[in-house]
Amino acid sequence: MSAVTVEFIVPTDRFILGNVLQNGGDVSIELTQFVPIEQTLVPYFWAETADQDAFEQSVRADERVASLIPLDKGPKKKLYQIEWTRNIDHMLAAFREHDLIVEGATGTNETWRFTVRGPDHGNLSAFQQTCADYDIPLEIQRVWKPGKPSAAEYGITDKQREAIEYAFSDGYFNVPRETSLGELGEAVGITGQSFARRLRRGLYSLIKSTVMDKHST
């Protein structure tokens, strides 16, 4: 088992915390950490907006928010802790359920970008399925293993490496195959035909820069 990191985008209106913090306003949010309390995760975040007082009033007025506590202040932003009246954020619950660590998360009134680390591809796949069950669409940007050589060293793009890793971990290369190109494409938000093209190009570059490169020497 080895750690795997994934970067993905989710629409703000499908992420409850993000939706509460934006509330139609022009606010830039950066999550810093999550502290587990009982069965939920309490987020800490920096908020940058032109009207900090209006932001605080808007968040506190939301019936889903139990408390919003200012903790620190920078030149243009404030650090807050927020708590819910009840455990309603399914994405935060899914992070905890599938043993995922949020390494970074930033949001605007349109989208949120997350960098999340998990024990293996299985945890990430289970997390993605949980989000799908709650109608939370994830747009996967890239998947990689921390500490591994970058994709560029093998002559492949990040998306091609992602395709190869998904195909391998989900059993596409097994005999018999345990998944299809259509299922793999759906996992990363593209068609099976597009996934097959990406996989072929990635494998060609990988073989050329490793097996064939060694053979030529």
C-alpha positions as CSV (number, residue, x, y, z in Angstrom):
1,M,0.0,0.0,0.0
2,S,1.3,3.5,-0.9
3,A,-0.1,6.9,-0.6
4,V,-1.9,8.5,-3.6
5,T,-2.7,12.2,-4.0
6,V,-5.5,13.5,-6.2
7,E,-6.3,17.1,-7.3
8,F,-9.9,17.8,-8.2
9,I,-12.5,20.6,-8.7
10,V,-16.0,20.7,-7.4
11,P,-18.7,23.3,-8.1
12,T,-19.2,25.7,-5.1
13,D,-23.0,25.1,-5.1
14,R,-22.4,21.3,-4.6
15,F,-20.0,21.8,-1.6
16,I,-22.1,22.9,1.4
17,L,-19.2,24.6,3.3
18,G,-18.2,26.4,0.2
19,N,-21.8,27.4,-0.5
20,V,-22.3,28.8,3.0
21,L,-19.0,30.8,2.9
22,Q,-19.7,32.3,-0.5
23,N,-23.4,33.0,-0.2
24,G,-23.3,34.9,-3.5
25,G,-20.5,37.2,-2.3
26,D,-17.1,37.9,-3.8
27,V,-15.0,36.0,-1.3
28,S,-11.7,34.0,-1.7
29,I,-11.4,31.1,0.8
30,E,-8.4,29.0,1.7
31,L,-9.0,26.0,4.0
32,T,-6.0,25.5,6.4
33,Q,-6.9,22.4,8.4
34,F,-9.6,20.2,9.8
35,V,-9.9,19.3,13.5
36,P,-11.9,16.1,14.2
37,I,-14.5,16.7,17.0
38,E,-16.8,13.8,17.8
39,Q,-18.1,12.6,14.4
40,T,-17.4,15.6,12.3
41,L,-14.6,17.8,11.0
42,V,-14.3,21.4,12.2
43,P,-12.7,23.5,9.4
44,Y,-10.3,26.4,9.8
45,F,-10.0,28.8,6.9
46,W,-8.7,32.2,5.7
47,A,-11.3,34.5,4.1
48,E,-10.4,37.4,1.9
49,T,-13.2,39.9,0.9
50,A,-13.7,43.6,0.5
51,D,-16.3,43.7,3.3
52,Q,-15.3,41.4,6.2
53,D,-18.1,42.5,8.5
54,A,-20.8,41.7,5.8
55,F,-19.1,38.3,5.2
56,E,-19.3,37.4,8.9
57,Q,-23.0,38.6,9.2
58,S,-23.9,36.5,6.1
59,V,-22.3,33.3,7.4
60,R,-23.7,33.7,11.0
61,A,-27.2,34.3,9.6
62,D,-27.2,30.8,7.9
63,E,-29.2,28.4,10.0
64,R,-26.7,25.7,9.4
65,V,-23.9,27.5,11.1
66,A,-23.6,27.1,14.9
67,S,-20.6,29.5,15.3
68,L,-18.1,31.5,13.3
69,I,-15.1,32.5,15.4
70,P,-12.3,34.9,14.2
71,L,-8.9,33.7,15.3
72,D,-6.3,35.8,13.5
73,K,-6.0,38.7,11.1
74,G,-3.6,39.4,8.2
75,P,-3.2,42.4,6.0
76,K,-6.1,41.5,3.7
77,K,-7.7,38.4,5.3
78,K,-9.0,36.8,8.5
79,L,-8.6,33.3,10.0
80,Y,-11.8,31.6,11.2
81,Q,-13.1,28.5,12.8
82,I,-16.6,27.4,11.8
83,E,-19.0,24.8,13.4
84,W,-22.2,23.4,12.1
85,T,-25.5,23.0,13.9
86,R,-25.5,19.4,12.6
87,N,-23.4,17.2,10.5
88,I,-24.7,18.2,7.0
89,D,-21.6,18.5,4.8
90,H,-21.4,15.2,3.0
91,M,-18.0,15.9,1.4
92,L,-16.4,16.6,4.8
93,A,-18.0,13.5,6.2
94,A,-16.6,11.5,3.2
95,F,-13.1,12.8,3.8
96,R,-13.3,11.3,7.3
97,E,-15.1,8.1,6.3
98,H,-12.4,7.2,3.7
99,D,-9.3,8.3,5.7
100,L,-8.4,11.1,3.4
101,I,-6.2,14.1,4.3
102,V,-7.0,17.5,2.8
103,E,-3.6,18.9,1.9
104,G,-5.0,22.1,0.4
105,A,-8.3,23.6,-0.7
106,T,-9.2,27.0,-2.1
107,G,-12.5,28.3,-3.3
108,T,-14.4,31.1,-5.0
109,N,-18.0,31.7,-5.7
110,E,-17.8,29.3,-8.7
111,T,-15.5,26.4,-7.9
112,W,-13.3,24.8,-5.2
113,R,-10.0,23.1,-5.9
114,F,-8.9,20.4,-3.5
115,T,-5.6,18.5,-3.1
116,V,-6.3,15.3,-1.1
117,R,-4.1,12.4,-0.1
118,G,-5.3,8.9,0.7
119,P,-3.8,5.5,1.5
120,D,-4.3,4.1,-2.0
121,H,-6.5,4.3,-5.1
122,G,-9.2,2.2,-3.4
123,N,-9.9,4.9,-0.8
124,L,-10.0,7.6,-3.5
125,S,-12.4,5.6,-5.7
126,A,-14.6,4.9,-2.7
127,F,-14.6,8.6,-1.8
128,Q,-15.5,9.5,-5.4
129,Q,-18.4,7.0,-5.3
130,T,-19.7,8.5,-2.0
131,C,-19.6,12.0,-3.5
132,A,-21.5,10.7,-6.6
133,D,-24.1,9.1,-4.3
134,Y,-24.7,12.6,-2.8
135,D,-24.8,14.2,-6.3
136,I,-21.4,16.0,-5.8
137,P,-19.6,16.0,-9.1
138,L,-15.8,15.8,-9.0
139,E,-13.6,16.9,-11.9
140,I,-10.4,15.0,-11.5
141,Q,-7.4,17.1,-12.6
142,R,-4.5,14.7,-11.8
143,V,-3.5,11.8,-9.7
144,W,0.0,11.0,-8.5
145,K,2.1,9.2,-5.8
146,P,4.1,11.5,-3.6
147,G,7.8,11.1,-3.9
148,K,7.6,9.4,-7.3
149,P,9.4,10.7,-10.3
150,S,7.4,13.3,-12.2
151,A,5.4,12.3,-15.3
152,A,7.7,14.5,-17.4
153,E,10.7,12.3,-16.6
154,Y,8.9,9.5,-18.5
155,G,7.8,11.6,-21.4
156,I,4.2,11.5,-20.4
157,T,1.7,14.1,-19.4
158,D,0.0,14.2,-15.9
159,K,-3.3,13.1,-17.5
160,Q,-1.6,10.2,-19.3
161,R,0.0,9.1,-16.1
162,E,-3.3,9.3,-14.4
163,A,-4.9,7.1,-17.1
164,I,-2.2,4.5,-16.7
165,E,-2.5,4.5,-12.9
166,Y,-6.3,4.1,-13.0
167,A,-6.1,1.4,-15.6
168,F,-3.5,-0.5,-13.6
169,S,-5.1,-0.2,-10.1
170,D,-8.7,-0.9,-11.4
171,G,-7.6,-4.2,-13.1
172,Y,-7.7,-3.2,-16.8
173,F,-4.4,-5.0,-17.4
174,N,-5.5,-8.1,-15.5
175,V,-6.5,-11.4,-17.2
176,P,-9.4,-11.4,-17.4
177,R,-10.0,-7.6,-17.3
178,E,-11.8,-6.3,-14.2
179,T,-12.9,-3.0,-15.7
180,S,-13.7,-1.4,-19.1
181,L,-12.4,1.7,-20.9
182,G,-15.9,3.1,-20.5
183,E,-15.8,2.7,-16.7
184,L,-12.3,4.2,-16.5
185,G,-13.3,7.1,-18.7
186,E,-16.3,7.8,-16.4
187,A,-14.0,7.8,-13.4
188,V,-12.0,10.7,-14.7
189,G,-14.9,12.5,-16.5
190,I,-14.2,11.6,-20.1
191,T,-15.5,9.1,-22.7
192,G,-14.2,5.6,-23.0
193,Q,-12.8,6.5,-26.4
194,S,-11.0,9.5,-25.1
195,F,-9.6,7.5,-22.2
196,A,-8.4,4.8,-24.6
197,R,-6.6,7.4,-26.7
198,R,-5.0,8.9,-23.6
199,L,-3.9,5.5,-22.3
200,R,-2.4,4.5,-25.7
201,R,-0.4,7.7,-26.0
202,G,0.8,7.4,-22.4
203,L,1.9,3.8,-22.8
204,Y,3.7,4.6,-26.0
205,S,5.7,7.4,-24.4
206,L,6.4,5.4,-21.3
207,I,7.7,2.4,-23.2
208,K,9.7,4.6,-25.5
209,S,11.4,6.4,-22.7
210,T,12.0,3.3,-20.5
211,V,12.1,-0.1,-22.2
212,M,13.1,1.0,-25.7
213,D,15.5,3.6,-24.4
214,K,17.4,0.9,-22.4
215,H,17.2,-1.4,-25.4
216,S,18.9,1.2,-27.6
217,T,21.9,1.5,-25.2
